[in-house]
Amino acid sequence: MTGYGKGEAASKNQTIIAEIKSLNSKNLDITTHIPSALMDKDLTLRQMVASQVLRGKVDLTITVKSSSSMPNAEGSMLNVQCSMLNAPALSSYVSQIKSASQELGISEPQDWWSVLCRMPGVMQTEAAKTETTDEEWEAVSKAVSDALHSLTAFRRQEGEAVQKKFEEKIHNIAALLKEVEQYETQRTDKIRQQIIDRLDSLKIDYSNNRLEEEMIYYIEKLDVNEEKQRLTNHLKYFCDTMAQPEPQGKKLGFIAQEIGREINTLGSKSNHAEMQKIVVRMKDELEQIKEQVLNVL
């Protein structure tokens, strides 16, 4: 779900820049950072993002750069509340101060600006622009659309890399599962011999038929064929799910949990050092899958 996209569009004397960043999240969480002139379009912008992004924590930032020699040119979204000098008021204050100086015999100020800037009404504020023109909105829409397209391309590229990683890890787990087979016969013979040795050490008379019955019961409890079959099915189901065109991130997470359960059961039943080592390696491969599956839609 992580990704980054950027789009630009020109409108009159300004350039609209849209940037979209996406991080992992269970649900869709959109945050916008836009000029005040676009506040009435905030819901529309969120809908544009939601139509392309299904999950993730998404940050949409729109900035405006002026391409005019006048940074706050007429009709630009860059117009914000700003203070400007009131020239008529300045002229009036200068005249009044000079007149008062002559009448009262007081010298004129050495630093005119420090005096004048403290006078009321010298600075006047322009009203901020609160809405966009059709041309500006068209440019904004294009910039956001381009950014979304770039984000989608970025995430698709990342997704292909993650898919290859998944396929590699699933293949490794399947290969490790096949290694278990060579130790199953050894494990049965070892368990049988351990029980017989234990009985002999205790010097207990026992019936061979009864021993065989108990051995069959005990070994059946440690049989892992069922776990192997289920694990093989889960691995295949994981690959089949990856091939689906619709987003399957949550489903892959659930399948990974089931794979983990079968590996854990296999480890608890193994009762064999080499098999337990294989189980540890399988868990390591699965853990890498779990880390990456959080980044899948």
Backbone as numpy.savetxt, mean C-alpha at the origin, in Angstrom:
# Nx Ny Nz CAx CAy CAz Cx Cy Cz
-0.34 -3.58 -3.69 -1.14 -2.38 -3.69 -0.30 -1.11 -3.69
0.99 -1.23 -3.40 1.83 -0.03 -3.40 2.06 0.44 -4.83
2.19 1.74 -5.00 2.44 2.28 -6.33 2.49 3.79 -6.32
2.91 4.33 -7.45 3.00 5.78 -7.60 2.68 6.14 -9.04
1.91 7.23 -9.19 1.57 7.70 -10.52 1.55 9.21 -10.56
1.92 9.77 -11.72 1.97 11.22 -11.88 1.43 11.60 -13.24
0.67 12.70 -13.25 0.13 13.20 -14.51 0.16 14.72 -14.53
0.33 15.29 -15.73 0.38 16.74 -15.88 -0.52 17.17 -17.03
-1.05 18.39 -16.91 -1.88 18.97 -17.97 -1.77 20.49 -17.88
-1.83 21.16 -19.04 -1.70 22.61 -19.09 -3.06 23.25 -19.29
-3.25 24.41 -18.66 -4.48 25.17 -18.81 -4.15 26.66 -18.71
-4.27 27.35 -19.85 -3.96 28.78 -19.92 -2.54 29.04 -19.43
-2.45 29.77 -18.32 -1.14 30.18 -17.83 -0.68 29.34 -16.64
-1.15 28.08 -16.54 -0.78 27.26 -15.40 -0.65 25.79 -15.81
0.08 25.05 -15.00 0.28 23.62 -15.21 -0.29 22.87 -14.01
-1.18 21.93 -14.28 -1.79 21.12 -13.23 -0.98 19.83 -13.08
-0.56 19.53 -11.86 0.23 18.32 -11.58 -0.54 17.47 -10.58
-0.84 16.23 -10.97 -1.54 15.28 -10.08 -0.59 14.14 -9.73
-0.47 13.84 -8.45 0.37 12.74 -7.98 -0.47 11.82 -7.09
-0.33 10.52 -7.31 -1.09 9.53 -6.54 -0.12 8.51 -5.97
-0.22 8.31 -4.66 0.58 7.30 -3.97 -0.36 6.30 -3.31
0.00 5.03 -3.39 -0.85 3.99 -2.83 -0.02 3.07 -1.94
-0.55 2.77 -0.75 0.10 1.87 0.19 -0.88 0.76 0.57
-0.37 -0.27 1.24 -1.20 -1.40 1.62 -2.28 -1.01 2.62
-3.46 -1.56 2.44 -4.57 -1.37 3.38 -5.64 -2.41 3.08
-6.35 -2.84 4.12 -7.40 -3.84 3.92 -8.54 -3.29 3.09
-8.80 -1.97 3.22 -9.90 -1.34 2.51 -9.38 -0.15 1.70
-10.28 0.54 1.03 -9.91 1.72 0.25 -10.03 2.96 1.13
-8.93 3.66 1.29 -8.88 4.87 2.12 -8.22 5.98 1.31
-9.02 6.97 0.88 -8.54 8.02 -0.01 -8.37 9.32 0.77
-7.20 9.94 0.62 -6.92 11.25 1.20 -6.55 12.20 0.07
-7.14 13.40 0.05 -6.86 14.36 -1.01 -6.18 15.60 -0.44
-5.22 16.11 -1.20 -4.55 17.38 -0.89 -4.68 18.24 -2.15
-5.66 19.14 -2.15 -5.99 19.88 -3.37 -6.14 21.37 -3.07
-6.00 22.24 -4.10 -6.22 23.68 -3.90 -7.65 23.97 -3.46
-7.82 25.08 -2.76 -9.15 25.44 -2.26 -10.16 25.62 -3.40
-9.68 26.02 -4.59 -10.58 26.22 -5.72 -11.19 24.91 -6.21
-10.60 23.77 -5.79 -11.11 22.46 -6.23 -11.93 21.76 -5.16
-12.20 22.42 -4.06 -12.91 21.75 -2.97 -14.29 21.27 -3.38
-14.94 21.99 -4.30 -16.27 21.56 -4.74 -16.19 20.32 -5.64
-14.98 19.98 -6.08 -14.78 18.81 -6.94 -14.18 17.64 -6.17
-14.06 17.79 -4.86 -13.39 16.75 -4.06 -14.08 15.40 -4.20
-15.40 15.36 -4.09 -16.13 14.10 -4.19 -15.95 13.47 -5.57
-15.98 14.29 -6.62 -15.79 13.78 -7.98 -14.40 13.18 -8.14
-13.39 13.84 -7.58 -12.02 13.33 -7.65 -11.90 11.99 -6.91
-12.55 11.88 -5.77 -12.52 10.63 -5.02 -13.18 9.50 -5.81
-14.27 9.83 -6.51 -14.94 8.83 -7.33 -14.06 8.38 -8.50
-13.30 9.32 -9.06 -12.39 8.96 -10.14 -11.34 7.97 -9.64
-10.81 8.22 -8.45 -9.81 7.32 -7.88 -10.42 5.97 -7.56
-11.61 5.98 -6.94 -12.26 4.73 -6.53 -12.63 3.85 -7.73
-12.84 4.46 -8.89 -13.18 3.68 -10.07 -11.99 2.87 -10.60
-10.77 3.28 -10.21 -9.57 2.61 -10.70 -8.83 1.85 -9.62
-9.01 2.25 -8.36 -8.27 1.65 -7.24 -9.27 0.97 -6.31
-9.12 -0.34 -6.11 -10.08 -1.10 -5.30 -9.69 -1.15 -3.83
-8.41 -1.27 -3.54 -7.95 -1.34 -2.16 -6.67 -0.53 -2.02
-6.39 -0.12 -0.77 -5.15 0.59 -0.50 -5.38 1.94 0.15
-4.36 2.43 0.81 -4.39 3.79 1.36 -3.83 4.72 0.29
-4.69 5.54 -0.27 -4.35 6.35 -1.45 -4.27 7.83 -1.07
-3.18 8.47 -1.48 -3.01 9.91 -1.31 -3.02 10.57 -2.69
-3.97 11.48 -2.91 -4.04 12.24 -4.15 -3.64 13.68 -3.86
-2.60 14.15 -4.53 -2.12 15.51 -4.35 -2.17 16.24 -5.68
-2.83 17.40 -5.70 -2.90 18.22 -6.91 -2.26 19.57 -6.61
-1.25 19.91 -7.40 -0.58 21.21 -7.26 -0.69 21.97 -8.57
-0.62 23.28 -8.47 -0.74 24.15 -9.64 0.49 25.04 -9.71
1.14 25.03 -10.88 2.30 25.89 -11.11 1.96 26.91 -12.17
2.30 28.15 -11.89 2.01 29.21 -12.86 3.09 29.23 -13.94
2.64 29.34 -15.19 3.58 29.48 -16.31 3.58 30.90 -16.83
2.94 31.82 -16.05 2.85 33.22 -16.45 3.86 34.04 -15.68
4.22 35.20 -16.21 5.13 36.10 -15.51 4.48 36.67 -14.27
3.14 36.68 -14.25 2.40 37.12 -13.07 2.00 35.88 -12.28
2.58 35.66 -11.10 2.32 34.43 -10.36 0.86 34.23 -9.99
0.10 35.30 -9.81 -1.32 35.17 -9.47 -2.18 35.80 -10.55
-1.96 35.36 -11.78 -2.65 35.94 -12.92 -4.16 35.76 -12.81
-4.89 36.67 -13.46 -6.35 36.65 -13.42 -6.87 35.33 -13.97
-7.82 34.72 -13.26 -8.45 33.49 -13.74 -7.67 32.24 -13.40
-6.61 32.34 -12.59 -5.82 31.17 -12.27 -6.24 30.56 -10.95
-6.14 29.22 -10.85 -6.42 28.55 -9.59 -5.39 28.92 -8.53
-4.30 29.55 -8.95 -3.29 29.98 -8.00 -3.72 31.21 -7.23
-4.78 31.88 -7.70 -5.26 33.06 -6.97 -5.66 32.65 -5.56
-5.02 33.21 -4.58 -5.32 32.95 -3.18 -5.46 34.28 -2.47
-5.90 34.25 -1.25 -5.98 35.49 -0.50 -4.58 36.04 -0.28
-4.36 37.25 -0.72 -3.05 37.85 -0.56 -3.22 39.34 -0.30
-2.23 39.95 0.36 -2.27 41.36 0.71 -1.52 42.18 -0.33
-2.07 43.35 -0.67 -1.44 44.24 -1.65 -1.43 45.67 -1.07
-0.43 46.43 -1.50 -0.32 47.81 -1.04 -1.46 48.66 -1.60
-2.03 49.51 -0.73 -3.09 50.44 -1.13 -2.43 51.78 -1.47
-2.11 51.96 -2.77 -1.36 53.14 -3.20 -2.05 54.46 -2.86
-3.36 54.61 -3.08 -4.02 55.87 -2.71 -3.90 56.18 -1.22
-4.03 55.14 -0.38 -3.91 55.36 1.05 -2.49 55.81 1.42
-1.49 55.18 0.78 -0.10 55.58 1.02 0.12 57.04 0.67
-0.38 57.44 -0.49 -0.21 58.83 -0.94 -0.85 59.81 0.03
-2.04 59.46 0.52 -2.75 60.32 1.45 -2.00 60.46 2.76
-1.45 59.34 3.25 -0.70 59.39 4.51 0.56 60.24 4.38
1.25 60.11 3.24 2.47 60.89 3.03 2.14 62.39 3.05
1.08 62.76 2.35 0.68 64.17 2.31 0.33 64.69 3.71
-0.42 63.89 4.46 -0.83 64.32 5.80 0.36 64.44 6.75
1.29 63.53 6.65 2.47 63.58 7.53 3.33 64.80 7.23
3.52 65.07 5.91 4.32 66.24 5.53 3.65 67.53 6.00
2.31 67.61 5.84 1.57 68.80 6.27 1.67 68.99 7.78
1.52 67.89 8.52 1.60 67.97 9.98 3.00 68.36 10.44
4.01 67.88 9.74 5.39 68.21 10.10 5.65 69.71 9.97
5.13 70.31 8.87 5.33 71.76 8.66 4.58 72.57 9.71
3.34 72.17 10.01 2.53 72.93 10.96 3.08 72.84 12.38
3.55 71.66 12.76 4.00 71.45 14.13 5.51 71.63 14.30
6.20 71.85 13.19 7.65 72.02 13.29 8.38 70.74 13.66
7.84 69.64 13.23 8.46 68.33 13.51 9.10 67.82 12.23
10.29 67.21 12.37 10.99 66.70 11.19 10.26 65.49 10.61
10.36 65.36 9.31 9.73 64.21 8.65 10.48 62.93 9.01
9.80 61.79 9.00 10.46 60.52 9.38 11.59 60.16 8.42
12.65 59.57 8.98 13.79 59.13 8.17 13.44 57.85 7.40
12.72 56.95 8.06 12.33 55.67 7.42 10.83 55.70 7.18
10.45 56.17 5.98 9.04 56.31 5.66 8.29 54.97 5.72
8.90 53.91 5.21 8.20 52.63 5.13 7.83 52.07 6.50
8.73 52.20 7.47 8.43 51.68 8.81 7.23 52.40 9.42
7.07 53.70 9.05 5.93 54.46 9.56 4.66 54.13 8.79
4.76 54.15 7.48 3.58 53.95 6.64 2.97 52.56 6.78
3.82 51.54 6.94 3.30 50.16 7.00 2.50 49.90 8.27
2.65 50.79 9.28 1.87 50.62 10.50 0.52 51.33 10.42
0.30 52.09 9.37 -0.95 52.83 9.24 -2.09 51.91 8.79
-3.28 52.10 9.35 -4.42 51.25 8.95 -4.83 51.50 7.50
-5.20 50.43 6.81 -5.68 50.54 5.44 -4.60 50.57 4.40
-3.31 50.49 4.81 -2.22 50.51 3.83 -2.19 49.21 3.04
-2.51 48.08 3.70 -2.55 46.78 3.04 -4.01 46.40 2.80
-4.29 45.92 1.58 -5.64 45.46 1.28 -5.58 44.03 0.77
-6.64 43.26 1.07 -6.66 41.83 0.76 -7.59 41.55 -0.39
-7.07 40.73 -1.34 -7.88 40.29 -2.47 -8.61 39.01 -2.10
-9.81 38.88 -2.57 -10.59 37.66 -2.30 -10.01 36.48 -3.06
-10.03 35.31 -2.43 -9.52 34.10 -3.08 -10.51 33.57 -4.10
-9.97 32.92 -5.11 -10.83 32.30 -6.12 -11.39 31.00 -5.54
-12.68 30.77 -5.65 -13.31 29.64 -4.99 -13.83 28.56 -5.94
-13.72 28.75 -7.23 -14.19 27.73 -8.16 -13.34 27.76 -9.42
-13.44 26.66 -10.18 -12.63 26.52 -11.39 -13.48 26.72 -12.63
-12.82 27.04 -13.72 -13.50 27.14 -15.00 -13.60 25.75 -15.63
-14.38 25.62 -16.67 -14.52 24.33 -17.36 -13.18 23.90 -17.94
-12.43 24.85 -18.46 -11.12 24.52 -19.05 -10.16 24.00 -17.98
-10.19 24.65 -16.82 -9.31 24.22 -15.73 -9.70 22.82 -15.24
-11.00 22.58 -15.09 -11.45 21.27 -14.64 -11.10 20.18 -15.65
-11.17 20.49 -16.92 -10.78 19.53 -17.95 -9.31 19.16 -17.81
-8.47 20.19 -17.52 -7.04 19.94 -17.33 -6.79 19.10 -16.07
-7.53 19.40 -15.01 -7.39 18.64 -13.77 -7.78 17.19 -14.00
-8.89 16.97 -14.69 -9.37 15.60 -14.97 -8.34 14.82 -15.76
-7.74 15.48 -16.75 -6.73 14.81 -17.57 -5.51 14.45 -16.73
-5.07 15.37 -15.88 -3.90 15.11 -15.05 -4.15 13.94 -14.10
-5.34 13.91 -13.48 -5.68 12.83 -12.55 -5.81 11.51 -13.30
-6.43 11.53 -14.47 -6.57 10.30 -15.27 -5.21 9.75 -15.67
-4.30 10.63 -16.09 -2.95 10.20 -16.46 -2.22 9.62 -15.25
-2.40 10.25 -14.09 -1.76 9.75 -12.87 -2.29 8.37 -12.50
-3.60 8.17 -12.64 -4.20 6.86 -12.35 -3.70 5.80 -13.32
-3.57 6.17 -14.58 -3.05 5.24 -15.58 -1.61 4.85 -15.24
-0.82 5.85 -14.84 0.56 5.59 -14.46 0.63 4.70 -13.22
-0.25 4.96 -12.25 -0.30 4.15 -11.04 -0.65 2.70 -11.36
-1.64 2.52 -12.24 -2.07 1.17 -12.62 -0.94 0.42 -13.31
-0.22 1.10 -14.21 0.91 0.48 -14.90 2.00 0.09 -13.92
2.26 0.97 -12.97 3.28 0.70 -11.95 2.90 -0.54 -11.13
1.65 -0.60 -10.70 1.21 -1.71 -9.87 1.14 -3.01 -10.67
0.80 -2.91 -11.95 0.79 -4.12 -12.78 2.20 -4.70 -12.89
3.18 -3.81 -13.08 4.57 -4.26 -13.16 5.02 -4.91 -11.86
4.66 -4.29 -10.74 4.99 -4.86 -9.44 4.28 -6.19 -9.24
3.03 -6.27 -9.70 2.25 -7.50 -9.55 2.86 -8.67 -10.30
3.38 -8.41 -11.50 4.02 -9.47 -12.28 5.24 -10.01 -11.55
5.99 -9.10 -10.91 7.17 -9.54 -10.16 6.76 -10.38 -8.94
5.68 -9.96 -8.27 5.19 -10.70 -7.11 4.67 -12.08 -7.54
4.00 -12.14 -8.69 3.48 -13.42 -9.17 4.63 -14.41 -9.41
5.69 -13.94 -10.02 6.85 -14.82 -10.24 7.42 -15.31 -8.92
7.42 -14.41 -7.93 7.93 -14.80 -6.61 7.04 -15.86 -5.99
5.73 -15.69 -6.11 4.79 -16.68 -5.58 4.99 -18.04 -6.24
5.08 -18.04 -7.56 5.25 -19.29 -8.30 6.52 -20.01 -7.87
7.57 -19.24 -7.64 8.84 -19.82 -7.20 8.69 -20.46 -5.82
8.02 -19.76 -4.90 7.88 -20.26 -3.54 6.94 -21.47 -3.48
5.86 -21.43 -4.26 4.95 -22.58 -4.31 5.67 -23.81 -4.86
6.47 -23.59 -5.89 7.26 -24.70 -6.47 8.22 -25.26 -5.43
8.85 -24.38 -4.66 9.80 -24.84 -3.64 9.11 -25.67 -2.57
7.92 -25.25 -2.15 7.19 -26.01 -1.13 6.80 -27.38 -1.68
6.35 -27.41 -2.94 5.97 -28.68 -3.56 7.18 -29.62 -3.66
8.34 -29.06 -3.99 9.56 -29.88 -4.09 9.96 -30.41 -2.71
9.83 -29.58 -1.69 10.15 -30.02 -0.33 9.18 -31.11 0.13
7.92 -31.00 -0.29 6.93 -32.01 0.08 7.31 -33.38 -0.48
7.87 -33.39 -1.67 8.29 -34.67 -2.26 9.47 -35.28 -1.50
10.28 -34.42 -0.90 11.42 -34.93 -0.13 10.97 -35.69 1.11
9.76 -35.40 1.58 9.25 -36.06 2.77 9.10 -37.56 2.55
8.76 -37.96 1.33 8.45 -39.36 1.04 9.60 -40.30 1.38
10.83 -39.86 1.15 11.98 -40.75 1.37 12.19 -41.09 2.85
11.60 -40.28 3.74 11.80 -40.50 5.18 10.62 -41.22 5.83
9.54 -41.42 5.10 8.35 -42.01 5.70 8.58 -43.46 6.10
9.21 -44.27 5.24 9.49 -45.67 5.56 10.50 -45.76 6.69
11.53 -44.91 6.61 12.53 -44.88 7.68 11.89 -44.56 9.02
10.95 -43.63 9.00 10.29 -43.20 10.23 9.48 -44.34 10.83
8.75 -45.10 9.99 7.94 -46.21 10.48 8.81 -47.29 11.10
9.89 -47.65 10.42 10.80 -48.68 10.94 11.46 -48.23 12.24
11.78 -46.93 12.29 12.45 -46.40 13.49 11.50 -46.43 14.68
10.24 -46.04 14.46 9.26 -46.04 15.55 9.03 -47.46 16.04
8.92 -48.39 15.12 8.69 -49.81 15.48 9.84 -50.33 16.33
11.07 -50.03 15.91 12.23 -50.52 16.64 12.33 -49.88 18.02
11.98 -48.61 18.12 12.03 -47.92 19.41 11.06 -48.55 20.40
9.87 -48.92 19.95 8.87 -49.54 20.83 9.35 -50.92 21.29
9.88 -51.70 20.34 10.36 -53.05 20.69 11.51 -52.95 21.68
12.44 -52.02 21.43 13.58 -51.86 22.34 13.11 -51.46 23.73
12.09 -50.61 23.77 11.57 -50.16 25.06 10.93 -51.32 25.82
10.19 -52.16 25.12 9.55 -53.31 25.75 10.61 -54.30 26.25
11.63 -54.52 25.44 12.70 -55.45 25.84 13.45 -54.94 27.06
13.66 -53.63 27.12 14.38 -53.07 28.27 13.59 -53.22 29.56
12.27 -53.22 29.44 11.39 -53.39 30.59 11.17 -54.87 30.92
11.64 -55.76 30.05 11.53 -57.21 30.24 10.08 -57.62 30.45
9.27 -57.15 29.51 7.84 -57.46 29.58 7.50 -58.45 28.46
6.79 -59.50 28.83 6.31 -60.43 27.82 5.15 -59.82 27.06
5.19 -59.96 25.77 4.11 -59.38 24.97 3.80 -60.29 23.79
2.60 -60.17 23.29 2.17 -60.95 22.14 2.51 -60.20 20.86
3.12 -60.90 19.93 3.48 -60.26 18.65 2.23 -59.75 17.92
1.16 -60.52 17.98 -0.07 -60.07 17.32 -0.60 -58.79 17.94
-0.56 -58.77 19.28 -1.02 -57.56 19.98 -0.11 -56.38 19.67
1.18 -56.67 19.57 2.14 -55.61 19.24 1.86 -55.04 17.85
1.56 -55.93 16.92 1.27 -55.48 15.56 0.02 -54.60 15.52
-0.98 -54.99 16.30 -2.22 -54.20 16.34 -1.95 -52.79 16.87
-1.17 -52.75 17.95 -0.86 -51.46 18.55 0.02 -50.62 17.62
0.92 -51.25 16.91 1.80 -50.55 15.98 0.99 -49.93 14.84
0.04 -50.71 14.34 -0.79 -50.20 13.25 -1.58 -48.98 13.72
-2.14 -49.08 14.93 -2.92 -47.97 15.47 -2.04 -46.74 15.67
-0.84 -46.94 16.22 0.06 -45.83 16.52 0.57 -45.17 15.24
0.95 -46.00 14.28 1.51 -45.47 13.03 0.42 -44.75 12.23
-0.81 -45.24 12.31 -1.91 -44.56 11.62 -2.11 -43.15 12.16
-1.91 -42.98 13.46 -2.04 -41.65 14.05 -0.96 -40.71 13.53
0.18 -41.26 13.13 1.29 -40.44 12.62 1.32 -40.40 11.09
0.35 -41.02 10.46 0.33 -41.03 8.99 0.09 -39.61 8.45
0.88 -39.22 7.45 0.80 -37.85 6.92 0.29 -37.82 5.48
-0.19 -38.93 4.99 -0.65 -38.95 3.60 -1.81 -37.97 3.37
-2.70 -37.88 4.35 -3.84 -36.98 4.22 -3.37 -35.52 4.19
-2.42 -35.19 5.05 -1.88 -33.82 5.07 -1.14 -33.50 3.77
-0.42 -34.47 3.25 0.30 -34.27 1.99 -0.68 -34.01 0.85
-1.77 -34.76 0.84 -2.76 -34.60 -0.23 -3.42 -33.22 -0.14
-3.81 -32.82 1.07 -4.45 -31.52 1.23 -3.48 -30.38 0.90
-2.24 -30.54 1.30 -1.25 -29.50 1.02 -1.03 -29.37 -0.49
-0.97 -30.49 -1.18 -0.81 -30.47 -2.65 -1.99 -29.76 -3.30
-3.20 -30.03 -2.81 -4.39 -29.37 -3.35 -4.37 -27.87 -3.09
-3.94 -27.48 -1.91 -3.88 -26.05 -1.57 -2.86 -25.32 -2.46
-1.74 -25.96 -2.71 -0.71 -25.34 -3.56 -1.25 -25.13 -4.98
-1.96 -26.15 -5.48 -2.55 -26.02 -6.81 -3.64 -24.95 -6.84
-4.45 -24.90 -5.77 -5.52 -23.91 -5.69 -4.94 -22.50 -5.64
-3.82 -22.33 -4.96 -3.16 -21.02 -4.90 -2.76 -20.56 -6.30
-2.16 -21.45 -7.07 -1.74 -21.10 -8.44 -2.94 -20.82 -9.34
-3.98 -21.62 -9.20 -5.19 -21.41 -10.00 -5.84 -20.07 -9.67
-5.83 -19.71 -8.40 -6.42 -18.44 -7.99 -5.63 -17.26 -8.53
-4.31 -17.39 -8.55 -3.47 -16.32 -9.11 -3.80 -16.05 -10.57
-4.21 -17.09 -11.28 -4.49 -16.95 -12.72 -5.81 -16.28 -13.01
-6.63 -16.06 -11.98 -7.93 -15.42 -12.19 -7.76 -13.94 -12.54
-8.59 -13.40 -13.45 -8.44 -12.00 -13.85 -8.88 -11.00 -12.78
-9.80 -11.41 -11.90 -10.29 -10.49 -10.86 -9.28 -10.42 -9.71
-9.31 -9.32 -8.94 -8.43 -9.21 -7.76 -8.70 -10.34 -6.77
-7.63 -11.01 -6.33 -7.79 -12.18 -5.47 -6.89 -12.11 -4.24
-6.46 -10.91 -3.86 -5.50 -10.78 -2.77 -5.97 -11.39 -1.46
-7.19 -11.07 -1.05 -7.70 -11.60 0.21 -7.83 -13.12 0.16
-8.27 -13.63 -0.98 -8.44 -15.08 -1.13 -7.09 -15.78 -1.04
-6.08 -15.20 -1.67 -4.73 -15.78 -1.60 -4.23 -15.81 -0.15
-4.59 -14.78 0.60 -4.21 -14.76 2.02 -4.85 -15.90 2.79
-6.12 -16.18 2.51 -6.81 -17.28 3.18 -6.20 -18.63 2.79
-5.87 -18.79 1.52 -5.26 -20.05 1.07 -3.90 -20.24 1.73
-3.14 -19.15 1.85 -1.83 -19.23 2.51 -1.98 -19.68 3.96
-3.05 -19.24 4.62 -3.31 -19.68 6.00 -3.56 -21.20 6.04
-4.33 -21.70 5.07 -4.61 -23.13 5.02 -3.34 -23.93 4.73
-2.50 -23.41 3.86 -1.21 -24.07 3.59 -0.41 -24.15 4.88
-0.42 -23.07 5.65 0.32 -23.06 6.92 -0.20 -24.10 7.89
-1.51 -24.28 7.95 -2.10 -25.27 8.86 -1.64 -26.68 8.51
-1.63 -26.99 7.22 -1.21 -28.34 6.80 0.28 -28.56 7.08
1.09 -27.53 6.88 2.53 -27.65 7.15 2.75 -27.86 8.65
2.00 -27.13 9.48 2.13 -27.29 10.93 1.74 -28.69 11.38
0.64 -29.22 10.81 0.20 -30.57 11.15 1.24 -31.60 10.70
1.79 -31.38 9.54 2.84 -32.26 9.03 4.03 -32.28 9.99
4.37 -31.10 10.50 5.49 -31.02 11.43 5.20 -31.71 12.75
3.97 -31.56 13.25 3.62 -32.19 14.53 3.56 -33.71 14.44
3.30 -34.24 13.24 3.21 -35.69 13.05 4.51 -36.32 12.58
5.46 -35.51 12.21 6.65 -36.05 11.54 7.44 -37.00 12.43
7.75 -36.57 13.67 8.48 -37.44 14.60 9.77 -37.98 13.98
10.40 -37.11 13.18 11.63 -37.50 12.49 12.45 -36.23 12.25
13.71 -36.26 12.61 14.55 -35.06 12.57 14.62 -34.46 11.17
14.86 -35.30 10.17 15.02 -34.79 8.80 13.70 -34.23 8.26
12.62 -34.89 8.60 11.31 -34.39 8.16 11.01 -33.04 8.81
11.39 -32.88 10.06 11.15 -31.62 10.75 11.99 -30.49 10.16
13.18 -30.83 9.68 14.00 -29.82 9.00 13.33 -29.36 7.70
12.74 -30.32 7.00 12.02 -30.00 5.76 10.83 -29.09 6.07
10.12 -29.40 7.16 8.98 -28.58 7.55 9.41 -27.15 7.86
10.54 -26.99 8.52 11.05 -25.64 8.82 11.34 -24.88 7.52
11.93 -25.56 6.56 12.21 -24.91 5.26 10.92 -24.54 4.54
9.91 -25.39 4.65 8.62 -25.09 4.04 7.98 -23.86 4.70
8.10 -23.76 6.02 7.57 -22.60 6.73 8.28 -21.32 6.30
9.55 -21.41 6.05 10.32 -20.25 5.61 9.83 -19.77 4.25
9.59 -20.71 3.34 9.07 -20.34 2.02 7.66 -19.73 2.15
6.84 -20.31 3.01 5.48 -19.81 3.18 5.48 -18.42 3.81
6.38 -18.16 4.73 6.44 -16.86 5.38 6.72 -15.76 4.36
7.55 -16.05 3.38 7.84 -15.07 2.33 6.60 -14.82 1.46
5.79 -15.85 1.27 4.53 -15.68 0.55 3.58 -14.77 1.35
3.48 -15.02 2.66 2.59 -14.23 3.50 2.98 -12.75 3.52
4.28 -12.49 3.50 4.75 -11.11 3.49 4.31 -10.38 2.23
4.39 -11.07 1.10 4.07 -10.46 -0.18 2.58 -10.43 -0.48
1.82 -11.38 0.08 0.40 -11.46 -0.26 -0.35 -10.23 0.28
0.21 -9.56 1.27 -0.40 -8.34 1.79 -0.37 -7.22 0.77
0.49 -7.36 -0.24 0.64 -6.33 -1.25 -0.14 -6.64 -2.53
-1.07 -7.58 -2.42 -1.85 -8.01 -3.60 -3.29 -7.57 -3.43
-3.86 -7.02 -4.50 -5.27 -6.58 -4.45 -6.21 -7.76 -4.20
